[in-house]
Amino acid sequence: MSTTEPCSIGVLFCDVAGSTRLYRDLGDDAALRIVESCLGCAADVVQANGGRIVKTIGDEFMAVFSDVCAMCDAAVAVQRRFEDDRVGQIEGQHLQLRIGFHFGPAVQANDDYFGTTVNMAARMVAIAKGGQIITTGALADSLPPLQRAATRSLVGVYVKGASDDVRVAEVLWHLAENQTVFSLLPAAGERPPAGNDLRITYRGRRWLFDERHASVSLGRESANDIVVDNDYASRRHATIERRGDKWVLVDHSTNGTYVTLFGAEEFCMRREELVLRDVGTLGIGRSVGLDRASALDFALTVGGAE
């Protein structure tokens, strides 16, 4: 007779992307060996980071965590291990992992877990593409600042089967090449204060935008609040809008905006929105690592502090 017990738990699914094609191209035996090797490597990393493997179903496994931060760190560690060690390059095949996770109430029955949290985590991994880590927007918002800074909302992505629209976020894990330490960042281990005023520095000039400003426009056209002299910038590249006590970066461009937030790696956003936090740097149409001189540094300050 099984027993059930309510609990709060983190649920993570890890799936080998493209396994169907793998079975078709290599045959069942060879493909199964490759899938098991990939999942075994990922499972080792998950367990080393505090997770417990609950079950393996075909080309994916389900793991649980008692700590949401450990679960997020484990997901990043799996993707980095998979890329750094070239685990996915097996027998001429380049495979990637898809990871989805969520945290919340569940029901434990013997050694398995059931309920809305499990179903939501399964939907997250179904949304993910190869090499991605996907979670809910609500969970991303609940992460500590450094982990939260390494997430971005996916605009226009919705969860199928949910009664209400569920926000979806991606956890960014790629290690940036030619990463630069920027002058506006505080010393190691020191977290900058948050604020409601926006300060931007670009090519030696400095702007301060306070509660009197509803938005700031960036781009090549002279009508923009900050004119960006950069061949990769669009005429109306992006705006930074004040929404309540937050500043939201909205990209309108062709080449995208490259964002480096405090404590996070650089990522590119195109036709997306991002809530700015603390301090960081924006590459307008091009990675900051390739063109540091054209980057904009930003900082959120308190009460017009300079």
C-alpha positions in Angstrom: 0.0 0.0 0.0 1.5 3.3 -1.1 1.6 6.4 1.2 1.4 10.0 0.1 2.8 13.0 1.7 2.6 16.7 0.7 5.9 18.6 0.3 7.6 21.6 -1.3 10.2 20.4 -3.8 12.2 21.5 -6.8 11.7 19.4 -9.9 14.1 19.3 -12.8 13.8 17.5 -16.1 16.8 16.9 -18.3 16.2 15.7 -21.9 18.6 14.8 -24.8 17.5 17.0 -27.7 17.3 15.3 -31.1 17.3 11.7 -29.8 14.5 10.7 -32.2 16.8 11.5 -35.2 19.7 9.7 -33.4 17.7 6.5 -33.2 16.7 6.8 -36.8 20.3 7.5 -38.0 22.3 5.1 -35.8 19.8 2.4 -34.9 18.5 1.5 -31.5 21.5 -0.1 -29.8 24.0 2.6 -30.8 21.6 5.5 -30.1 20.7 4.0 -26.7 24.3 3.9 -25.6 24.8 7.5 -26.6 21.7 8.7 -24.8 22.6 6.7 -21.6 26.1 8.2 -21.7 24.7 11.8 -22.0 22.1 11.3 -19.3 24.7 9.6 -17.0 27.1 12.5 -17.3 24.2 15.0 -16.6 23.0 12.9 -13.6 26.5 12.9 -12.1 26.6 16.7 -12.1 23.0 16.9 -10.7 23.8 14.6 -7.8 27.1 16.4 -7.1 25.1 19.7 -6.8 22.6 18.3 -4.3 19.9 16.8 -6.5 18.4 13.3 -6.4 17.5 11.3 -9.5 14.0 10.1 -9.2 13.5 8.2 -12.5 14.7 8.0 -16.1 12.0 7.9 -18.8 13.4 7.2 -22.3 15.7 10.1 -23.2 15.2 12.2 -20.1 15.4 12.0 -16.3 13.6 13.7 -13.5 15.5 15.0 -10.4 14.4 16.7 -7.2 16.0 19.3 -5.1 15.2 20.7 -1.6 16.9 24.1 -2.5 15.9 26.2 -5.5 19.3 27.9 -5.7 21.1 24.6 -5.8 18.7 23.4 -8.5 19.4 26.5 -10.6 23.2 26.1 -10.1 23.0 22.4 -11.0 21.2 23.2 -14.3 23.9 25.7 -15.3 26.7 23.2 -14.2 25.1 20.5 -16.4 25.1 22.6 -19.5 28.6 23.9 -18.9 29.9 20.4 -18.3 28.2 19.1 -21.4 29.8 21.9 -23.5 33.2 22.1 -21.9 33.9 18.3 -22.0 32.4 17.9 -25.5 30.2 15.2 -24.1 27.6 15.7 -26.8 30.1 15.0 -29.6 29.8 11.3 -29.8 30.3 9.1 -32.9 30.1 12.2 -35.1 26.9 13.4 -33.5 26.6 16.8 -31.7 23.9 16.5 -29.1 22.6 19.1 -26.7 20.5 18.9 -23.5 17.2 20.6 -22.7 16.6 21.4 -19.1 13.4 22.7 -17.4 12.7 23.2 -13.7 10.2 24.6 -11.2 9.7 24.7 -7.5 6.5 24.4 -5.5 4.1 22.0 -3.8 3.9 18.4 -4.8 2.8 15.0 -3.4 5.4 12.4 -2.7 4.2 8.8 -3.2 6.9 6.4 -2.2 9.9 7.4 -4.3 8.1 9.5 -6.9 6.5 12.9 -7.0 3.2 14.1 -8.5 1.2 17.3 -8.9 1.2 20.8 -10.5 4.9 21.5 -9.8 6.0 18.3 -11.6 3.7 19.1 -14.5 5.0 22.6 -14.8 8.6 21.5 -14.8 7.7 19.0 -17.5 6.2 21.9 -19.6 9.3 23.9 -19.1 11.6 21.2 -20.6 9.1 20.8 -23.4 9.5 24.5 -24.2 13.3 24.4 -24.1 15.4 24.1 -27.2 18.7 22.2 -27.3 21.2 24.0 -25.0 18.6 26.0 -23.1 17.5 26.1 -19.5 13.9 27.2 -19.0 11.9 28.0 -15.9 8.8 30.0 -14.9 9.0 33.8 -14.7 7.8 33.6 -11.1 10.6 31.3 -10.1 13.2 33.5 -11.9 11.8 36.5 -10.0 12.3 34.7 -6.7 15.9 33.9 -7.2 18.7 35.8 -5.3 20.0 38.9 -7.2 23.1 37.3 -8.8 21.1 34.3 -10.1 18.2 36.5 -11.1 20.4 38.7 -13.1 21.4 35.7 -15.2 17.8 35.2 -16.4 15.7 36.8 -19.1 12.0 36.8 -19.8 10.9 35.1 -23.1 8.3 37.4 -24.6 5.5 35.7 -26.4 6.2 32.2 -25.0 3.3 30.7 -23.2 2.7 27.4 -21.4 0.3 25.1 -23.2 -2.5 23.6 -21.1 -2.2 26.2 -18.3 -5.5 27.9 -17.3 -3.8 31.3 -17.2 -0.8 32.7 -19.1 2.4 31.6 -17.4 5.5 33.7 -17.9 8.5 31.8 -19.0 12.2 32.7 -18.4 15.5 31.4 -19.7 18.5 30.9 -17.4 21.6 32.1 -19.2 24.7 29.9 -18.7 27.1 30.5 -21.6 30.6 31.7 -20.7 31.2 34.9 -22.6 34.4 35.2 -24.6 36.7 38.2 -24.2 34.7 39.2 -21.1 35.7 42.6 -19.7 35.4 43.8 -16.1 33.7 47.2 -16.4 34.6 50.3 -14.4 31.1 50.7 -13.0 31.1 47.3 -11.3 31.9 47.3 -7.5 34.7 45.4 -5.9 34.5 41.6 -5.8 31.8 40.5 -3.3 30.3 43.9 -2.9 26.8 44.3 -4.2 25.8 47.8 -5.4 22.7 49.5 -4.0 19.5 49.5 -6.0 17.8 52.8 -6.9 15.1 54.5 -9.0 17.2 56.9 -11.0 19.0 55.8 -14.1 22.6 56.9 -14.9 24.1 56.2 -18.3 27.7 56.8 -19.4 28.6 56.7 -23.0 31.9 57.8 -24.6 32.8 60.1 -21.7 29.4 61.7 -21.4 27.0 61.1 -18.5 23.2 61.4 -18.3 21.0 61.1 -15.2 17.3 60.2 -15.7 15.0 60.7 -12.7 11.3 60.5 -12.0 10.7 63.3 -14.5 11.6 61.0 -17.4 9.2 58.4 -18.7 11.7 56.8 -21.1 15.1 57.1 -22.7 15.6 56.4 -26.4 18.8 55.0 -27.9 19.8 54.8 -31.5 21.5 56.4 -34.5 18.9 59.0 -35.3 19.6 62.5 -33.9 16.1 62.6 -32.3 17.1 60.0 -29.8 17.9 61.0 -26.2 21.3 59.3 -26.5 22.6 59.2 -30.1 24.7 56.1 -30.6 27.5 56.5 -33.2 27.8 52.9 -34.2 27.3 51.2 -37.6 25.6 48.2 -35.9 23.0 50.3 -34.2 19.5 50.8 -35.6 18.0 54.2 -36.2 15.7 53.6 -33.2 17.5 50.8 -31.5 16.0 50.6 -28.0 14.2 52.4 -25.3 14.5 52.2 -21.6 11.1 52.8 -20.0 10.2 53.8 -16.5 7.5 51.4 -15.2 6.6 52.2 -11.6 9.9 51.8 -9.7 11.6 49.8 -12.5 13.5 50.7 -15.6 12.7 48.3 -18.5 15.0 47.9 -21.6 13.0 47.3 -24.8 14.9 46.3 -27.9 13.5 47.3 -31.3 16.6 46.6 -33.4 17.8 44.3 -36.1 21.2 43.4 -34.6 20.0 43.2 -31.0 21.3 44.6 -27.7 24.0 42.8 -25.8 23.5 43.0 -22.1 25.9 42.3 -19.2 24.3 42.5 -15.8 26.1 42.5 -12.5 27.4 39.0 -11.8 26.1 37.5 -15.1 27.5 36.7 -18.5 26.7 38.7 -21.6 23.6 37.8 -23.6 21.9 39.2 -26.6 18.2 40.2 -26.7 16.2 41.0 -29.8 12.7 42.4 -29.8 12.5 41.5 -26.1 12.1 43.3 -22.8 14.3 43.1 -19.7 14.1 44.7 -16.3 17.4 46.4 -15.5 19.0 45.9 -12.1 21.9 47.5 -10.3 24.7 48.1 -12.8 25.7 46.7 -16.1 26.7 47.4 -19.7 24.9 47.5 -23.0 26.4 46.7 -26.4 24.3 48.4 -29.1 24.1 45.9 -32.0 27.4 44.3 -31.2 29.1 42.4 -28.3 30.9 44.5 -25.8 33.8 42.2 -26.1 34.2 43.2 -29.7 33.6 46.9 -29.3 34.1 48.2 -25.7 34.4 51.8 -26.9 30.9 51.9 -28.2 29.3 50.3 -25.0 26.9 52.1 -22.7 27.4 51.7 -18.9 24.3 52.0 -16.8 23.7 52.2 -13.0 20.5 52.5 -11.0 21.1 55.1 -8.3 19.2 56.4 -5.3 17.8 59.9 -5.2 19.9 61.4 -8.0 23.2 60.3 -6.4 26.2 60.9 -8.6 
